[in-house]
Amino acid sequence: MIQRLVLWIGILGVCGSVWAQDEDTLTYRDLPLRTEGNLEMFVETANFRGPEGLSRFEVYSLLDARQLQFVPEGQKFVSQVDFTVALYDTAGNEVKRQFWTRNVSVDDLASLRKNGALVRDLVAFDLPPGLYNLRFVIEDIYGDLSGKCEGAFDIQGFGLGDLKVSDVLFSSEVEKTTETGRFVKNGLRVVPNTTRFFRAGQPLNFYYEIYNLKPQTDNPNDSFVLGYSLVDTGDVVVKTYPAKRLQKPGESVVKTESLSTESVPGGVYFLQIELFDRSTREHVRHRRRVFLVSVDGNAPQFTEEEEEQLRYFKNIRYVASGKDLDAFEKLEGPAQMDFLKVFWKKLDPTPQSPLNERLKDHLIWSKYSDGNFTSSPGKKGSDTDKGRVYIKYGPPSERDFQTSAAAGKSVDTWIYEKSGRYIFIFVDVRGTGVYELVHSTMSGELYNPNWSDSIF
């Protein structure tokens, strides 16, 4: 079950990062992050009001200790993990950095391997509102393992003025406490649900804060109305919770909720908060994405766009070698996806950057092929000769389209300037609009310089 959840959110992260980033800049997309490398960790964030006009940006991490290398120390086994979090402005200048080390200790390695052990951490930064890029690096000192993730974040401001709501922090545990600690906020111990996965039918727990209420001390009935709903990715409300009318305790409010998800199927949703100040008539709507796993254990369903991206991600038939294709086709389930992540990473021309340009091109070219190349019934445009060439080599540098009046056949010639000049000649042989490759000068492609003799 855990493997399936990790797999799903990993693919969502891959697809999301590809479509959410421009060529030179990261675009904010509100999803948990997952590290790349040989040490896997999930990273979640939430934004609250900080001191003196700043915003407090909290970064949460979740690591399964079974991945770590342990060494004996007395009667126990210990591992050492280094964490580094850095924030950069849009010009690439580093504005914040924090480094810390965690020592993880266990009594029994066999029990650890069987049951696992979650290592959670939190680091907070007080920042002026604005756009920032985050880089999170984790290193297992004894095991020589590491992982890295990057993302872009739009840090909102919560200064005095309009009614505001903080980010929703989805939680695996919320309880009152008199103790102090890294996960204690306003007298509450709030343990973040770093992946945002909840089982459908079980309570949806979360924490958030409301700012800039304007209490009217002379009005004993001064109040605000608060409502919640679950909205699917098609913007359809699937469940509404009864609205509550609450007295204003002051300028700000700390809120925790535990909402039922009974009768809600597994899927991807937005938790929507509706806030209305009855005296000032101010209205705020806030959303954050959450994932529900169906009771039968199935992972949340993809949206139509995500299904399409996943299909293209898995379709490596035109870009993989015969050896890679043979290896891929012998695998199943999570093993296939692990193979694909490594495969696309090897093709990344700039592995130091957060964007895999080759994968981005593959998704775009695959989508273009399906939408623009005519195919026979039961096939997609990406299944045609034109689709194969377009997905493998990209858009042609030049294109020459001609129709033979005598033979009534159309010829489409593509020219590529890639370390040489190469041509691909496609002919609508049957007059159905489906073009077949009849000749190319590209190495490894069909070579038939006398193609016209057999066509016309």
N, C-alpha and C positions, 0 to 999 in steps of 0.2 A: 504493500500500500504506500509506504513512504517513498519507495523508488518511483512509483507512478506519479506522485505529487511533485517530487523533485524534477522528474522528467518534464512534466507539463509546464511548470513555471519556468524551467530552463528554456524550453522552446519558445514560450511566450516572450521571454526576455530577449532572445535572439531576434525574433521577428519584429518585436516592438522597437528594439534599438535600431534595426535597419531602416524601418519606415519613419522613425521619428527624428532622424538626423539628416541635416543638410550635408553638403560635401565638406564644408569647412567649419561648421559649428554644430554643437549639440543643441537639440530642441527639447525642452522640458516635457517629460512624460511621466505621469505619476504611477510608477510600478516599482515593486521591490527589485533590488539588484541581486545578481548572483555572480560570484567570482569566476573568472576564467583561470585556468592553470590546473595543477594537480592537487590543490587544496580547496575544497568547496565550502563556501560560506554564503549565507544570505544576509542582505543588508536592507534595512528599512529606515525611513526618516519621518520626522514630524516637526512642524513649525509652530512655535508658541510665542507669546509676547515676552520679551526680555527686558532688561533694565534700560532706563534713560533713552527711550525711543528706538532701541535695538530689538531685533528678533532673535529668539533662542531657537537654533536649529539643532535638533537632537538626531543623532545617528545611532541606530541599534544594529547589533550583529548577532548572528546565531551560527554556531559551529558544532558539528557532531564530533566529539573527541575520539571516536573510533578511527578517524583518519590520521591521528597524531602518532608520532614515535615516542614511546615511553622508555625510560631507563630506571633501573632499580636505585632506590635511595632509602636505606634502612629497611623498614618493614613495608614500604610503599613503593609505588611506581610514579614517576613524575615526568611531565613534559613541559616544555617552555615555548610560548607562542609570543611573537612580536606583532604588534598592530601599529600601522601608520595611517593616519587620515589627514589629507591635505585638501584645502579649498583654494580655488583659483578664480579670479575675476574673468570677465569676457575677453580681456586683452592677454590672458595667459599668465598674469602675475599672481604669485602665491600670496594669499592674504592670511591664511591660518594653517597651522600644522600641529598635530599632536601625535606623540609616540608613547606607547606604553607596553609593558610586558606582563603576561599572565602566566603563572605557574599552575598547571593542572595536576592534581594528585589523585590517584585511585589506589584502592587496596588490592584489587584483584583484576588482572588483565582479562581472564576468561569471562568474568562477569561483564566487563566493559564491552568486549566484542559481542556478547550475546544481547545485552540490553541497551547499549549506547549510553552516552552522557552528553547533555546539551550544555554548551558553554555560551553564555549570553554576556554581551557587553553593551555599554552605552557611553557615548562621548557627546558633549554639547559645546556649541560655539555661539557666542553673541555677535551678531552681524548686522550691519545696515541692510535694509531691504534691497533686493536686486537679484540679478542672475549670477549664478555661481556654478562652476564645474567641480565635482568631487572626485577624488581618487582615494580608494581604500585598498591597502596592501596588507596581507597577512602572511607570516612566515613561521614555519615549524622549524625551530632551531636544530633539534636533534634529528629530525627526519629529512632535512633539506628539501622541504616541500613549500610551495608558496601559491598564492592566489591573488588576483587583482580584479577590481571592478571599478567602473567609472560611470558617472551620470551627471546630468545637468539639472539644476534645481532653481526654481523661481521663489525666492524668499520674500514672503509677503510682509508688509508692515501692519502693526496693530496699534499705532499711536492714537491719541485722543481724537475723536471725531465721529465718523460713521460707525454704526453697529457692525461688529466683526465676529467671526468664528474662527478658532484655530483649526489646524489640521485635526482630523480624527485619528486617534491612536488606537488601532484594533488591538485587543488584549486577550491573552490566554488566561489571565488572572487579575482580578481587581479586588482589593480588600482594604479595609481601614487598618491603620497601624500607627503606633506611637514611636516606632523605631525610625532610624534613618538608614539611608542606603541609596545606591545608584538608581534604583527603580522606584523610589518614593517621591511622590508629587502631591503637595497640599494635603498631607496626612493620609494619603492612599498609596498602597503598594500596587503599582501598575506594571505588570510583566507583559512586554509587547509580544503580539503574535506577528513575528517578523515576516512570515510568508504570506499573511492575510488569508490563509486557508482555514475554513471552518466546515464542520460536518453539517450538511443540511438536516434540519430537524432539531439541532442543538442550539443553545443560546448564542447570539451574536453579541459579544461583549466589546465595549469601547469606552474611551475617555476623550473628552475635549473641553475647551474653555470658551466662554463667551465674554466679549469685551465691549466697552463703551455703551452699556446700558445707561439710561439717564433717569435715575430715580426721582420721583416727585414726592418729597417728604410730606407735603400737605395733602397728599392723596392716598388714603389708606388702601384703596383698591388698585393702586398702580401695579401693573402686571404685564407679563409677556406670554405669548402662546408659542408652544414648541411642538413640532410634529416630525415624524419620521416615516420614510417609505423605502422600499427596495425597488430599484428601476433597472430593467435589463439594458443590454447594449443597444437595443433598438429604440430606446427611450420610452418603453412601455412600463407603466407602474404595475408590478406584480404583487406587491403587498403593501398595505397602508396600515399604520399603527395609530390608535386613537390619539388625537392632539391633547395636550395638557396645558392648562392655564396656571402659571406660576407667579408668585409674588417676587418682586425684585429685591434681592438681598443687599444689593449695592451696585457698584459700577461694573463689576465683573462676577462671573459665576463659573464654578467648576462643576462639570456634569459627567456622570457615568451612567451607562445604560446596559441592560441585558435584554435584547429583543429576541422573541421567539422566531424561529424560521420554519415552524411546522407548515407543511403543505407547499413549501417552496422547493422546486426541483434543483438539482445541482446545476451550476452554471456560473457565469460571470455577471456581477451586478454592481450597481452603484448604491451605496448607502446615502440617502438624501436627507439632509436636515433642513427643516423650514422653521424660521424664527421670525416672529412678528411682535414688535413693541406696540402695545395698544395705545400708549399715550403719545408717542412721537410718530406713529404710523410707519416706522422703518421696517423694512422686510429684507431678510437675508436668506439665501439658498446656498447650501454647501454640499458638495458631493465628494465621495472617495470610493475607489473601486475595491471590491472584496470578492473572494472566490468561495463558493459553496461546493462541497463534495457530496454527491448523492449518497444515500444510505447504503446502496448496493456496492459502494466502493469505487464507482466510476469517477474519473476526473471530470472537472467542469467541461461543458461543451464549448468548442471554439465558436466564435462568430464566423459568418461567411467569409469575411476578409481574412481572418486568422487561419481558417481551413485552407484557403487558397494559398496563403504564404507558406503554410506547413507542407502542402503538396509540392510546391516548387522547391522548398528546402530539401525535400527528400528525393527529388527527381535529378539525379546526377548522371543519368545515362549519357548525356552529350558532353560532359566535361570531365568524366573520370576515365582512367585507363582501364583496360580489360581486367587487369589484376585487381584493381580497387573494386570494380563492379562485381567480380566473382566473390571477393571477400565480403562485400556488403550484402549480397543476396543470400549468403549462407547464415547471416545473423537474423535475429528476431527481436522485436520489442525494444526494451531499453538499450540492449547491446547495439542495435542498429543506430539509435540516436547518439550514443556515445561515439560510434564510428563517424557519423556525419559531423559532429562538432569538431573532431580532430581533422577530418577531411577539409572542411571549409576554412579552418584555421591555417592549414598548410598553404591554401591558395590566397590567403590574405596578403596583398602586396605591401601593406603598412601595418605589420602586427603590433607596432608600438602605439598605434592610434586606436581609439575606441570603436571606430567604424571599419567593418570589413567591406571594402569597396567591391571586391569580386563577388561576394554574396549579394550585396545590394544590386549590382548590375544583373546578376543572374535572376533575381526576383523580378526586376523591372523588365528585362528582356523576355522572360517567360510570360509575364502578363501581357506584354505587347503582342507576342506571337499568338497567344490564344485569342486576342481580340481583333487581330488584323489579317490573319492568313486563313483563307478559305480551306476547309477540309472536307473529306467525305463524311457521310453520316456515321455517327458513333465515335468520331475522332475529334480531337481538339486541334487548333491551329499550331500548337506546339508539337504535334505529332507529324506534321508535314515536313517535307524537305526544307522549305523556306524556314519553318520554325526551328528545325535542328540547327541550321547554319546561323540563324540570327542569335539563338541562345548560346551557341558555342563561340562565335566570333564577334557578336555585337552588330550594331548598325553599319552598313557598308559606307565607305568613304564617298563613292559615287554610285549612281544607279541609272541604267538606260533601259527604257521600256519601248518595245516596238511590236507592231502587229503585221504579220505577213498577209498582204491582200490576196496573194495567189493561193496560199495554203490555208489561210484562215486561222492560223495559230499565233498565239501571243508569246513573245520572248521577253523575259525580264533578266537583265544582266546586272550583277552586283560586282563592284570593284572595291577591293580592300587594299589600303596602303599600310601594310604592317611589316616592317623590315623587308620590303619588297612589294611588288605589285601583283595581286592575285585576282583572278576573275572566277565568278560562279555564274553559270548560265542555267536558268530555269525556263521550262517550256510548258505551256498549258496544252499538253499532248492530246487530251480527250475533249477539250473545249468545255470543261466543267468549272473552270476557275481554280482548279487545284494544280499548282505548278510542281513539276518534277525536275530534279537536278539532272542535267544531261552531260555537263562537262564542268571541270574546274582545274585550275593550275595550282591549287593549294596542295601541298604534300599530304598524302593520305586520303585525299578525296577522289571521286570518280574522274578519271582522266580519259577523255574521248574527243580529240581534236576534230574528228570527222563526224561529230554528232549530227550536223545538219543533213548528212546523206541519208540517215535513217529516219529523220523526222519529216522532211519536206519531200 
